[in-house]
Amino acid sequence: MPRKHVETFTVGGNGGEDQEQQDVPLRLGAWVSNQRSRAATLTPEWVEQLSQTGMQWT
């Protein structure tokens, strides 16, 4: 995924009139890139969890 990739999530708005829904951007591409660059310092458990989700390390 490109480093500039952004996912937008809608949060809030539990159905009540007092809460508004809000779109929140998440810089997912940057996060994935950071995890790849820090792979040597991540805990083995974290590496395993990311690998199980299909993380491509190279």
JOWO-V68179 format. One record per pair of residues at least 24 apart in sequence whose C-alpha atoms are under 7 Angstrom apart, sorted by sequence separation. I is the first residue (numbers start at 1). J is the second residue. D is the distance in whole Angstrom. If there is no record, write none. Layout:
BEGIN
I/J/D
I/J/D
END
This chain:
BEGIN
5/29/5
4/29/6
3/29/4
4/30/7
2/29/6
3/30/5
1/29/6
3/33/6
END
